């Protein structure tokens, strides 16, 4: 289909892939939410404040008053809220009155969520910033759209990472396959973290809060084996095997 634009047209629709982050709320208690959010913002302030965010409410929904208090708390922290995830408990007219749209997640299908950690795990103390990375997560299955994986150390993925999937690691991220989703390394501020991949087709690459979206990736690195690192605040892209650069 060919798009036709009138000569005197004052607007134009363009196809563009916009990356959004889903903020899933497991509680409506604003004190608990604000405490954890402040910790997350301290770790990745730039990225979390700039990406568009879709709010995913608990299954039983929230009253207008509860939601208004949560929105005020989030907006006070400069969060870029754009919509609420559609669900039977969400009233679209109420969301519009609060200045938010309503969108379906996962092409209208429920997004698979990982089960909440056991109480003992939640009570563990938060690891210190830039702590020694003792854990490495190895993934040998494809990471599909809607899945989110987190590692307190490095992450090694031996299968493709699909569009809409998200990898987060406190250390390095290695993808020995096609990387189409998001790779977020050094999530607790480790600027020495790197992202390694066999084929770079990512929606977003982030290291210690510094990020590039798909449109900003270097053309000569697309669909190629690449390693990505930080030099100060500049993201560097280089061949996965340095010797290939000379050939």
N, C-alpha and C positions, 0 to 999 in steps of 0.2 A: 504494500500500500504506500502511495506517495502522498506526503503531507503537502497541502496547498496553503500557502500563506498569502493573504491579500496584500496588495501593495501598500494600502493605507492602514493595515492592521496595527493595533496598539498593544497587542499581546500575542504570545506564541507559546504553545505547550511543547515541552521538550522531555524526551525520555531520559531520566537520570536516576541512577541507583544511589539512594541515600541510606547511610548506615545509621541504625538506631540501636540503643541499648535498652533492654527490658529491665526495669527495677521491680523485682517481685517482692511484695510485702508479705511477711509471714505473721505480722502482728499490726494492730492499729495503735499501739501504745507509742505516742510521740516521743516520750522520754527515751525509751529503748531505741527507737529508730534514729533519733538525732544523735545519740551517743555513738552508735555504730557508723552512721554516715560521716560524722566528724572524723572518725578514725580512717575511713576510706578516703576522704578528701585530703587528709594529711599525707596519704601515701601517693595518690595520683590526682593532685588538684586540677591540673590543666585539662587532662583528658575527660574527667568526670563532669567538669563544668561546661565543656564545649560540645559534647556529643548530644544529639537529640535523644530524649528519654521517653519511653512508653511505660506508664505505671500499671503494673499488674496487681490487682487487689486480691485479698483473700477470697476463697471460694464463696463465702457467705456475704461478700460485698461489704459496703461501708455506708453509714448514713451520710447525708449531706454535711452535717456538722462535723463528723469525724473526718471526712475527706477534706473539707475546707481547712481544718487545722493542720492536716498533713501537707496539703499544698502550700500553706503559708510557711511551714517549717522548711520545705524543700526550696521554695522560691527565695526565702531569706538567705539560703546558701548558694544562690545563683544557679540552681539546677535548671537545665533547659528542657522543661516539660512540654511535650507536644500533644500527647494523647493518653487515653486509658485503654487497656486491652479489653476487647469485647468479651462479655460473659453474660449468662442469664441474670446475674445480680446487678448488672450495670445499666442504668437508665440513661439513654443517649441525650435526652432533653436536659437532664440534670447536669451531665458532663458539659454540654454546650454552654449552659448558664455559668459554669465555672471556668469557661475559656479553654476547654480541652476537646479534642476530637475523640472519636472511638474507632479503633482499628482492630482487625482480627490478626492474631498471631499465627505464624506457621501456615499461611495460605488458608486460614479458616479452621485449621486442625489444632486441637489442644497441643501445646508444647510440652514434651516430656520433661518432668522435673525430677531432679535427684531427690531421694528421701532426705528428710532433715537429719542431722547428726544426732547420735544418742546424747542424752543429758551430760554424761561424763565427758564427752568430747567437747561440748560447749563450755564446760567449766575450766578447761585447760587455759593456762595463761597465754596471751598473745605472744608469738615469738618476737624478739627484738628486731628492730630494723637492721637489715643486712646481716642477719644471723647466719651462722654456718649452714649451708644448704646440705642437709644430711639425707633428704629423701629425693628419689628420682622416680617419676611415674613413667612406666612404659606402656604404650597403647598399641595393640596389634590388630585392632578392628577399625574399620572406617568410622570417622567422626562425622555424623550426619547433621543436617540442618536442624537447628533448635537445641542441639546438645552443647553443654558447657562443661569443660574439664578444667580442674585446678590442681596445681602441684605446688607444694611448699618448697620444692627444690627445682631440679631440672625436669623437663618433660621430653620424652622421646616418642614420636608417633611413627609407626611403621606402615601406615595405610593412608589413603587420601583423606583430606579434610574438606568437607563439602561447604558450599555457599551457605551462610547462615549459622555455621558452627563457630564455636569460640574456644580458644585455648588460652589459659592464663597460667603463668608460672612465676614463682619468685626468682627463679634462675633463668637458664637458657631454655630455648624451645628448639627442638630438632624435628623436622618433618621430612622423612625419607620417602616422599611421594608428592603429589600435587597439593599445594596449599591454596585453597580457594576461600576459606573463611577468615576469621580474625585470629591473629597471633599477638598476644600481649605478654611480653617478657618483662622481668624486673618489676613486678607489680608493687613491690614494697620499696621501690626506690633504688634498686641496684643498677647503676649506670654501666656496669661492666657486663651486664647480661647481653646475650646475642640471640638472634633468630637465624636458624639454618634451615634451608628447604631445598628440595630437589627440583621443584617447579614453582616459581613465584607467580601466583595469580590471586593474591590475597585481596580481601575487601578492606582490611586494615592491618597495619603493622604498628605496634607500639612498644617502646622500651622506656621504662622508668618515667612514664607520663608523656614522652615525646612520641608523636604518631604521624603516620602518613596514611591517607585513604587511597582507595584503588586508583582514582584519577591522578594522584600525585606520585605514583610509583614511576621510576625511570623506565622509559620505553625499552631501552636495551637490556633490561633485567627481566622483563616479563617472560614467563614460561621457561625460565632458565634456572639452573642451580645457583643459588645466591646465599651469601651470608650478610647479615645486617647488624650493624653495631652503632654505637654513639661515639662521636668525637666532640666532646663538650656538649653543646645542644644540637649539633648537626648529625642527622642520620646518614650513615655511610652504607652504600651498597657495593659489594665486591663479589667476584666469583667464589663459589663454594670451595673450589680448589685453586688457591692463588696461582699455581703454575699455569693454569689454563689461560690466564690473562696474557701470557707472553706468546701463546701459540696462535 
